[in-house]
Structures are given as structure tokens and as C-alpha cells.
Amino acid sequence: MGRRILPVSGLQSADVADDAVGVTKAAVYHQFRTKEQIVIAVTERELGRLEPALEEAEAYGDGPQARDALLVRVIEMAVRDRRLVRTLQFDPVVVRLLAEHNPFQVFMDRLYRVLLSDAGLDGRIEAAMFSGALSTAVMHPLVTDIDDETLLARVTDLSRRLLGLPRDGPG
């Protein structure tokens, strides 16, 4: 339920989204006491889908196979849930809340440790650039008419180039 409300209008406007998804405010707040709980629940559920891929990538170690496998899963999720990406990346209340939520930060640290080659200052900047580039690439008005399969293929290729991975995936 919360997953359908957030992408419609973001956290600040979640009240107006109740009717759009066919539930009452009372039903939403029966499940979630606060809007912040909705954000955390949605984020944990969506990022939880990446957990198996992240664990597998961490088991590979620091090789390109680990980075590429995880990269593809992250891009698949971003393409599949374009509206949710917009909310999680650009809604100021959501961004602040997630920045303060320790489990989210721990997960993102693990994710970027696998995806990026440098854990220092350059790596953090690379992570910010990649995060912004990916989220913009899947939800920008210039790509709204591109089907998911095409967008997935192109964003994967361009992301591999950005991260210095082989363009055809690991060999």
C-alpha cells in the first residue's frame, strides 16, 4: 500500500494520494503510524529485493563479476520502479529521512563498496555522481517514452562505461 502512495506524489503530498490508490487515510495510518514509517517500510522492502544480489556480489570479492552482477540488478530495479526512484532521490523530506536512518546508510555503504572501486573521497564523489546519473536516466522527461527493455539495455551499457566495467559484462 505505501509503495503505491509514495511514487504518486512524494512524502509531503501523501495525503492527497490516498484516494488515488483506493485506500483511506485511516487504512494507511492503521498500517503505518507516520509518513516516515511509510518511507522506511517502502525503502526497506524495495532495497530488500537487492539483498540477495548484494550478498552474492560481496561473496565474489572485489572482481568485475561482482560489480557487474550487482550493477545490473540495481539498474533493473531503477528502470522497473521509475516513479519510486524519483521520490526516493528527489523528495527533500524522503532524502533527509533516509540520510538519518542508520540501516539504510549501512545498506547503501555495502552497495557502493561493491559497485565502486574506491572507498575514499573520490569513491564517495563517484557514488554520488552514479546515483544521480542513474536516477535521472530512468525518470527524466526525455526518456519517458522509452520502453523498459530498451532503457535497461542502454542504461546498463552506459553505466558499465561510467564505472569502467567491460561493456558486454564480465567475460
MDAnalysis code that builds the backbone (N, CA, C; Angstrom):
import MDAnalysis as mda
import numpy as np

u = mda.Universe.empty(513, n_residues=171, atom_resindex=np.repeat(np.arange(171), 3), trajectory=True)
u.add_TopologyAttr("name", ["N", "CA", "C"] * 171)
u.add_TopologyAttr("resid", np.arange(1, 172))
u.add_TopologyAttr("resname", ["MET", "GLY", "ARG", "ARG", "ILE", "LEU", "PRO", "VAL", "SER", "GLY", "LEU", "GLN", "SER", "ALA", "ASP", "VAL", "ALA", "ASP", "ASP", "ALA", "VAL", "GLY", "VAL", "THR", "LYS", "ALA", "ALA", "VAL", "TYR", "HIS", "GLN", "PHE", "ARG", "THR", "LYS", "GLU", "GLN", "ILE", "VAL", "ILE", "ALA", "VAL", "THR", "GLU", "ARG", "GLU", "LEU", "GLY", "ARG", "LEU", "GLU", "PRO", "ALA", "LEU", "GLU", "GLU", "ALA", "GLU", "ALA", "TYR", "GLY", "ASP", "GLY", "PRO", "GLN", "ALA", "ARG", "ASP", "ALA", "LEU", "LEU", "VAL", "ARG", "VAL", "ILE", "GLU", "MET", "ALA", "VAL", "ARG", "ASP", "ARG", "ARG", "LEU", "VAL", "ARG", "THR", "LEU", "GLN", "PHE", "ASP", "PRO", "VAL", "VAL", "VAL", "ARG", "LEU", "LEU", "ALA", "GLU", "HIS", "ASN", "PRO", "PHE", "GLN", "VAL", "PHE", "MET", "ASP", "ARG", "LEU", "TYR", "ARG", "VAL", "LEU", "LEU", "SER", "ASP", "ALA", "GLY", "LEU", "ASP", "GLY", "ARG", "ILE", "GLU", "ALA", "ALA", "MET", "PHE", "SER", "GLY", "ALA", "LEU", "SER", "THR", "ALA", "VAL", "MET", "HIS", "PRO", "LEU", "VAL", "THR", "ASP", "ILE", "ASP", "ASP", "GLU", "THR", "LEU", "LEU", "ALA", "ARG", "VAL", "THR", "ASP", "LEU", "SER", "ARG", "ARG", "LEU", "LEU", "GLY", "LEU", "PRO", "ARG", "ASP", "GLY", "PRO", "GLY"])
u.atoms.positions = np.array([
    [0.822, -1.183, 0.000],
    [0.000, 0.000, 0.000],
    [0.868, 1.250, 0.000],
    [1.809, 1.352, 0.927],
    [2.687, 2.513, 0.986],
    [3.505, 2.670, -0.283],
    [3.878, 1.560, -0.883],
    [4.682, 1.599, -2.108],
    [3.922, 2.275, -3.243],
    [2.602, 2.165, -3.234],
    [1.805, 2.804, -4.281],
    [1.556, 4.274, -3.981],
    [1.578, 4.679, -2.728],
    [1.297, 6.066, -2.368],
    [2.492, 6.960, -2.629],
    [3.665, 6.566, -2.178],
    [4.843, 7.430, -2.291],
    [5.180, 7.848, -3.710],
    [5.251, 6.946, -4.664],
    [5.653, 7.369, -6.007],
    [4.675, 8.326, -6.668],
    [3.439, 8.314, -6.238],
    [2.453, 9.181, -6.863],
    [2.796, 10.638, -6.629],
    [3.132, 10.993, -5.376],
    [3.293, 12.415, -5.102],
    [4.355, 12.738, -4.074],
    [5.086, 11.771, -3.576],
    [6.114, 12.058, -2.588],
    [5.535, 12.119, -1.191],
    [6.415, 12.248, -0.225],
    [6.000, 12.210, 1.170],
    [5.206, 13.442, 1.557],
    [5.591, 14.605, 1.103],
    [4.912, 15.831, 1.505],
    [3.454, 15.840, 1.064],
    [3.127, 15.141, 0.012],
    [1.764, 15.148, -0.517],
    [1.080, 13.798, -0.388],
    [1.535, 12.966, 0.520],
    [0.982, 11.617, 0.630],
    [-0.508, 11.631, 0.956],
    [-1.002, 12.646, 1.647],
    [-2.424, 12.708, 1.973],
    [-3.294, 12.690, 0.722],
    [-2.927, 13.446, -0.294],
    [-3.751, 13.517, -1.495],
    [-3.673, 12.237, -2.311],
    [-2.712, 11.410, -2.032],
    [-2.554, 10.184, -2.810],
    [-3.458, 9.067, -2.317],
    [-4.029, 9.206, -1.116],
    [-4.858, 8.139, -0.571],
    [-5.958, 7.716, -1.544],
    [-6.700, 8.681, -2.062],
    [-7.780, 8.366, -2.989],
    [-7.260, 7.780, -4.288],
    [-6.086, 8.204, -4.708],
    [-5.532, 7.755, -5.984],
    [-5.238, 6.267, -5.990],
    [-4.972, 5.683, -4.826],
    [-4.672, 4.249, -4.782],
    [-5.818, 3.445, -4.173],
    [-6.939, 4.113, -3.891],
    [-8.125, 3.402, -3.448],
    [-8.134, 2.998, -1.990],
    [-7.436, 3.709, -1.144],
    [-7.453, 3.427, 0.285],
    [-7.731, 4.721, 1.034],
    [-8.216, 4.563, 2.243],
    [-8.472, 5.742, 3.065],
    [-7.240, 6.075, 3.889],
    [-7.218, 7.302, 4.357],
    [-6.128, 7.720, 5.234],
    [-6.100, 6.838, 6.489],
    [-7.281, 6.483, 6.995],
    [-7.353, 5.631, 8.184],
    [-6.697, 4.274, 7.932],
    [-6.925, 3.710, 6.750],
    [-6.312, 2.415, 6.434],
    [-4.797, 2.519, 6.370],
    [-4.314, 3.610, 5.782],
    [-2.865, 3.806, 5.696],
    [-2.271, 3.938, 7.088],
    [-2.884, 4.787, 7.913],
    [-2.330, 5.032, 9.242],
    [-2.610, 3.904, 10.226],
    [-3.492, 2.978, 9.862],
    [-3.627, 1.767, 10.671],
    [-2.380, 0.897, 10.493],
    [-1.900, 0.856, 9.281],
    [-0.703, 0.077, 8.961],
    [0.572, 0.815, 9.364],
    [0.609, 2.124, 9.104],
    [1.794, 2.946, 9.367],
    [1.366, 4.137, 10.210],
    [1.990, 4.316, 11.361],
    [1.596, 5.399, 12.267],
    [1.996, 6.781, 11.749],
    [3.075, 6.857, 10.981],
    [3.556, 8.148, 10.483],
    [3.956, 8.011, 9.018],
    [4.053, 9.138, 8.350],
    [4.533, 9.129, 6.970],
    [5.967, 8.616, 6.916],
    [6.736, 8.930, 7.936],
    [8.121, 8.465, 7.983],
    [8.185, 6.945, 7.993],
    [7.248, 6.297, 8.705],
    [7.212, 4.834, 8.722],
    [6.879, 4.276, 7.338],
    [6.067, 4.990, 6.590],
    [5.755, 4.565, 5.220],
    [7.029, 4.578, 4.384],
    [7.784, 5.663, 4.479],
    [9.032, 5.783, 3.713],
    [9.990, 4.660, 4.070],
    [10.175, 4.430, 5.353],
    [11.119, 3.400, 5.789],
    [10.654, 2.021, 5.332],
    [9.368, 1.729, 5.465],
    [8.853, 0.420, 5.049],
    [9.019, 0.201, 3.548],
    [8.682, 1.207, 2.763],
    [8.815, 1.084, 1.309],
    [10.272, 0.905, 0.923],
    [11.141, 1.714, 1.510],
    [12.568, 1.641, 1.190],
    [13.144, 0.293, 1.581],
    [12.824, -0.179, 2.780],
    [13.340, -1.479, 3.216],
    [12.841, -2.602, 2.310],
    [11.586, -2.531, 1.914],
    [11.047, -3.581, 1.036],
    [11.741, -3.580, -0.322],
    [11.869, -2.402, -0.914],
    [12.468, -2.316, -2.240],
    [13.950, -2.670, -2.209],
    [14.675, -2.123, -1.259],
    [16.104, -2.434, -1.193],
    [16.337, -3.869, -0.745],
    [15.384, -4.418, -0.002],
    [15.482, -5.822, 0.390],
    [15.527, -6.752, -0.809],
    [14.937, -6.327, -1.914],
    [14.990, -7.122, -3.145],
    [16.411, -7.205, -3.700],
    [17.245, -6.233, -3.333],
    [18.641, -6.247, -3.786],
    [19.547, -7.048, -2.855],
    [19.066, -7.393, -1.670],
    [19.905, -8.059, -0.672],
    [20.557, -9.341, -1.198],
    [19.814, -10.267, -1.847],
    [20.477, -11.473, -2.359],
    [21.587, -11.153, -3.364],
    [21.346, -10.210, -4.255],
    [22.371, -9.836, -5.240],
    [23.563, -9.191, -4.554],
    [23.309, -8.389, -3.538],
    [24.400, -7.753, -2.803],
    [25.228, -8.797, -2.065],
    [24.578, -9.742, -1.408],
    [25.306, -10.796, -0.698],
    [26.137, -11.635, -1.666],
    [25.565, -11.954, -2.814],
    [26.296, -12.717, -3.826],
    [27.505, -11.932, -4.323],
    [27.315, -10.655, -4.572],
    [28.416, -9.807, -5.047],
    [29.503, -9.684, -3.988],
    [29.114, -9.551, -2.731],
    [30.101, -9.470, -1.649],
    [30.897, -10.767, -1.546],
    [30.255, -11.902, -1.833],
    [30.942, -13.192, -1.779],
    [31.982, -13.329, -2.886],
    [31.748, -12.685, -4.039],
    [32.708, -12.709, -5.143],
    [34.002, -11.997, -4.788],
    [33.919, -11.040, -3.887],
    [35.094, -10.225, -3.589],
    [35.090, -8.972, -4.435],
    [36.281, -8.516, -4.792],
    [36.417, -7.212, -5.443],
    [36.569, -7.324, -6.959],
    [36.007, -8.344, -7.565],
    [36.191, -8.521, -9.003],
    [35.106, -7.862, -9.824],
    [35.344, -7.771, -11.129],
    [34.355, -7.145, -12.012],
    [33.043, -7.930, -12.094],
    [33.088, -9.258, -11.871],
    [31.851, -10.041, -11.910],
    [30.892, -9.576, -10.820],
    [31.433, -9.337, -9.632],
    [30.604, -8.891, -8.515],
    [29.995, -7.534, -8.813],
    [30.816, -6.644, -9.286],
    [30.333, -5.293, -9.575],
    [29.275, -5.316, -10.670],
    [29.523, -6.077, -11.731],
    [28.595, -6.098, -12.858],
    [27.261, -6.732, -12.486],
    [27.295, -7.847, -11.773],
    [26.045, -8.519, -11.396],
    [25.173, -7.604, -10.542],
    [25.786, -6.930, -9.598],
    [25.032, -6.023, -8.744],
    [24.550, -4.805, -9.530],
    [25.396, -4.292, -10.394],
    [25.022, -3.143, -11.219],
    [23.759, -3.441, -12.022],
    [23.717, -4.593, -12.652],
    [22.557, -4.963, -13.467],
    [21.295, -5.027, -12.608],
    [21.386, -5.596, -11.413],
    [20.213, -5.679, -10.526],
    [19.742, -4.300, -10.086],
    [20.681, -3.416, -9.766],
    [20.326, -2.052, -9.355],
    [19.618, -1.333, -10.501],
    [20.150, -1.465, -11.696],
    [19.543, -0.798, -12.856],
    [18.170, -1.387, -13.156],
    [18.034, -2.710, -13.070],
    [16.727, -3.338, -13.291],
    [15.686, -2.768, -12.328],
    [16.064, -2.645, -11.064],
    [15.144, -2.101, -10.071],
    [14.784, -0.650, -10.395],
    [15.777, 0.141, -10.773],
    [15.535, 1.555, -11.072],
    [14.627, 1.720, -12.289],
    [14.836, 0.915, -13.309],
    [14.006, 1.006, -14.515],
    [12.582, 0.544, -14.209],
    [12.453, -0.528, -13.466],
    [11.137, -1.086, -13.141],
    [10.299, -0.109, -12.309],
    [10.945, 0.605, -11.402],
    [10.225, 1.490, -10.477],
    [10.651, 2.936, -10.665],
    [10.483, 3.438, -11.864],
    [10.939, 4.794, -12.191],
    [10.351, 5.856, -11.266],
    [9.062, 5.791, -10.998],
    [8.442, 6.824, -10.150],
    [8.945, 6.748, -8.720],
    [9.158, 5.550, -8.223],
    [9.677, 5.414, -6.861],
    [11.085, 5.986, -6.773],
    [11.896, 5.763, -7.794],
    [13.252, 6.322, -7.826],
    [13.189, 7.836, -7.707],
    [12.286, 8.445, -8.426],
    [12.145, 9.905, -8.374],
    [11.860, 10.361, -6.943],
    [10.950, 9.676, -6.282],
    [10.584, 10.063, -4.923],
    [11.743, 9.861, -3.958],
    [12.388, 8.708, -4.029],
    [13.477, 8.415, -3.092],
    [14.686, 9.310, -3.310],
    [14.884, 9.773, -4.505],
    [16.069, 10.567, -4.823],
    [15.832, 12.067, -4.673],
    [14.618, 12.536, -4.944],
    [14.412, 13.978, -5.061],
    [13.407, 14.589, -4.092],
    [12.619, 13.802, -3.387],
    [11.718, 14.378, -2.389],
    [12.562, 14.791, -1.183],
    [12.614, 16.079, -0.835],
    [13.528, 16.538, 0.214],
    [13.268, 15.902, 1.574],
    [12.012, 15.636, 1.902],
    [11.707, 15.009, 3.185],
    [12.204, 13.566, 3.190],
    [11.998, 12.861, 2.093],
    [12.457, 11.474, 1.987],
    [13.983, 11.412, 2.047],
    [14.646, 12.276, 1.318],
    [16.115, 12.295, 1.308],
    [16.651, 12.519, 2.717],
    [16.081, 13.484, 3.432],
    [16.530, 13.766, 4.803],
    [16.281, 12.567, 5.711],
    [15.086, 11.999, 5.636],
    [14.737, 10.874, 6.492],
    [15.671, 9.689, 6.255],
    [15.914, 9.356, 5.002],
    [16.784, 8.219, 4.703],
    [18.228, 8.497, 5.100],
    [18.654, 9.747, 5.007],
    [20.014, 10.100, 5.425],
    [20.196, 9.898, 6.924],
    [19.111, 9.973, 7.673],
    [19.171, 9.818, 9.126],
    [18.878, 8.388, 9.575],
    [18.475, 7.518, 8.674],
    [18.074, 6.147, 9.021],
    [19.286, 5.224, 8.889],
    [19.835, 4.802, 10.017],
    [21.092, 4.048, 10.023],
    [21.042, 2.760, 9.195],
    [20.011, 1.916, 9.297],
    [20.009, 0.705, 8.469],
    [20.097, 1.007, 6.969],
    [19.469, 2.074, 6.532],
    [19.560, 2.473, 5.128],
    [20.995, 2.853, 4.784],
    [21.642, 3.609, 5.644],
    [23.020, 4.032, 5.400],
    [23.971, 2.837, 5.348],
    [23.773, 1.886, 6.240],
    [24.614, 0.679, 6.250],
    [24.443, -0.086, 4.938],
    [23.200, -0.246, 4.499],
    [22.939, -0.951, 3.246],
    [23.597, -0.234, 2.074],
    [23.425, 1.084, 2.003],
    [23.994, 1.847, 0.890],
    [25.520, 1.804, 0.916],
    [26.116, 1.830, 2.098],
    [27.575, 1.700, 2.201],
    [28.034, 0.366, 1.615],
    [27.322, -0.708, 1.954],
    [27.666, -2.024, 1.409],
    [27.523, -2.034, -0.110],
    [26.423, -1.474, -0.595],
    [26.151, -1.448, -2.030],
    [27.255, -0.712, -2.780],
    [27.599, 0.476, -2.321],
    [28.615, 1.266, -3.016],
    [30.016, 0.681, -2.845],
    [30.257, -0.031, -1.760],
    [31.566, -0.675, -1.577],
    [31.793, -1.721, -2.673],
    [30.739, -2.404, -3.088],
    [30.856, -3.383, -4.169],
    [30.899, -2.689, -5.531],
    [30.012, -1.728, -5.748],
    [29.901, -1.107, -7.069],
    [31.088, -0.242, -7.447],
    [31.706, 0.392, -6.465],
    [32.750, 1.369, -6.755],
    [34.113, 0.842, -6.368],
    [35.117, 1.307, -7.064],
    [36.463, 0.783, -6.852],
    [37.231, 1.509, -5.761],
    [36.742, 2.643, -5.286],
    [37.492, 3.471, -4.351],
    [36.588, 3.852, -3.188],
    [37.027, 3.575, -1.964],
    [36.226, 3.902, -0.791],
    [36.552, 5.284, -0.233],
    [37.515, 5.971, -0.804],
    [37.925, 7.276, -0.303],
    [37.052, 8.400, -0.833],
    [37.603, 9.590, -0.803],
    [36.887, 10.785, -1.238],
    [36.405, 10.659, -2.684],
    [37.277, 10.222, -3.580],
    [36.871, 10.061, -4.981],
    [35.750, 9.041, -5.120],
    [35.805, 7.984, -4.339],
    [34.762, 6.965, -4.386],
    [33.415, 7.503, -3.939],
    [33.420, 8.338, -2.919],
    [32.169, 8.945, -2.453],
    [31.589, 9.881, -3.512],
    [32.470, 10.629, -4.149],
    [32.005, 11.525, -5.216],
    [31.487, 10.703, -6.394],
    [32.208, 9.626, -6.734],
    [31.765, 8.732, -7.807],
    [30.397, 8.138, -7.464],
    [30.193, 7.755, -6.202],
    [28.907, 7.198, -5.777],
    [27.787, 8.214, -5.949],
    [28.048, 9.441, -5.544],
    [27.033, 10.489, -5.682],
    [26.718, 10.744, -7.151],
    [27.757, 10.788, -7.970],
    [27.549, 11.023, -9.400],
    [26.766, 9.874, -10.031],
    [27.146, 8.644, -9.705],
    [26.460, 7.488, -10.279],
    [25.000, 7.455, -9.835],
    [24.763, 7.687, -8.553],
    [23.404, 7.682, -8.030],
    [22.538, 8.716, -8.743],
    [23.061, 9.915, -8.876],
    [22.318, 10.968, -9.570],
    [22.109, 10.661, -11.039],
    [23.155, 10.144, -11.678],
    [23.055, 9.824, -13.106],
    [22.028, 8.721, -13.345],
    [22.054, 7.680, -12.523],
    [21.117, 6.573, -12.705],
    [19.684, 7.028, -12.467],
    [19.459, 7.728, -11.375],
    [18.084, 8.140, -11.088],
    [17.560, 9.091, -12.157],
    [18.386, 9.999, -12.619],
    [17.954, 10.918, -13.672],
    [17.723, 10.169, -14.982],
    [18.575, 9.204, -15.275],
    [18.464, 8.461, -16.537],
    [17.164, 7.678, -16.646],
    [16.595, 7.250, -15.531],
    [15.376, 6.441, -15.613],
    [14.094, 7.248, -15.472],
    [14.194, 8.499, -15.008],
    [12.952, 9.235, -14.801],
    [12.900, 10.598, -15.489],
    [13.914, 10.952, -16.230],
    [13.945, 12.248, -16.912],
    [12.857, 12.301, -17.993],
    [12.252, 13.475, -18.211],
    [11.217, 13.583, -19.254],
    [11.679, 13.136, -20.643],
    [12.957, 13.215, -20.926],
    [13.455, 12.792, -22.238],
    [13.350, 11.289, -22.470],
    [13.173, 10.504, -21.397],
    [13.144, 9.046, -21.557],
    [11.793, 8.424, -21.217],
    [10.792, 9.237, -20.937],
    [9.501, 8.667, -20.538],
    [8.858, 7.810, -21.622],
    [9.189, 8.063, -22.874],
    [8.593, 7.283, -23.962],
    [9.422, 6.057, -24.344],
    [10.531, 5.830, -23.669],
    [11.393, 4.681, -23.978],
    [10.912, 3.478, -23.175],
    [10.716, 2.356, -23.850],
    [10.249, 1.158, -23.162],
    [11.321, 0.651, -22.200],
    [10.882, -0.108, -21.199],
    [11.781, -0.568, -20.136],
    [12.945, -1.401, -20.658],
    [12.674, -2.296, -21.612],
    [13.730, -3.175, -22.133],
    [14.847, -2.369, -22.801],
    [14.477, -1.409, -23.619],
    [15.470, -0.570, -24.297],
    [16.222, 0.291, -23.295],
    [15.479, 0.899, -22.375],
    [16.120, 1.748, -21.369],
    [17.083, 0.936, -20.517],
    [16.678, -0.258, -20.123],
    [17.546, -1.127, -19.328],
    [18.846, -1.428, -20.072],
    [18.749, -1.792, -21.327],
    [19.947, -2.124, -22.111],
    [20.877, -0.925, -22.252],
    [20.323, 0.225, -22.564],
    [21.154, 1.418, -22.782],
    [21.761, 1.933, -21.482],
    [20.962, 1.986, -20.420],
    [21.487, 2.472, -19.135],
    [22.542, 1.507, -18.604],
    [22.353, 0.212, -18.805],
    [23.357, -0.762, -18.371],
    [24.666, -0.541, -19.115],
    [24.600, -0.404, -20.421],
    [25.809, -0.170, -21.215],
    [26.515, 1.116, -20.784],
    [25.771, 2.184, -20.658],
    [26.378, 3.467, -20.285],
    [26.924, 3.447, -18.858],
    [26.254, 2.747, -17.953],
    [26.737, 2.646, -16.572],
    [28.022, 1.833, -16.496],
    [28.088, 0.758, -17.270],
    [29.330, -0.023, -17.313],
    [30.490, 0.856, -17.770],
    [30.261, 1.664, -18.773],
    [31.312, 2.565, -19.254],
    [31.697, 3.565, -18.167],
    [30.708, 4.136, -17.493],
    [30.960, 5.103, -16.430],
    [31.785, 4.501, -15.297],
    [31.494, 3.241, -14.963],
    [32.182, 2.583, -13.854],
    [33.418, 1.800, -14.293],
    [33.770, 1.865, -15.570],
    [34.973, 1.195, -16.052],
    [34.853, -0.315, -16.106],
    [33.653, -0.822, -16.321],
    [33.435, -2.266, -16.446],
    [33.370, -2.635, -17.925],
    [33.658, -3.894, -18.259],
    [33.540, -4.315, -19.660],
    [32.118, -4.078, -20.168],
    [31.993, -3.578, -21.378],
    [30.680, -3.206, -21.921],
    [29.761, -4.399, -22.126],
    [30.320, -5.573, -22.331],
    [29.496, -6.765, -22.533],
    [29.309, -7.547, -21.243],
    [29.639, -6.948, -20.122],
    [29.578, -7.657, -18.855],
    [30.854, -8.436, -18.649],
    [30.956, -9.135, -17.534],
    [32.177, -9.879, -17.240],
    [32.386, -11.020, -18.223],
    [33.625, -11.258, -18.537],
    [33.942, -12.279, -19.528],
    [34.118, -13.609, -19.036],
])
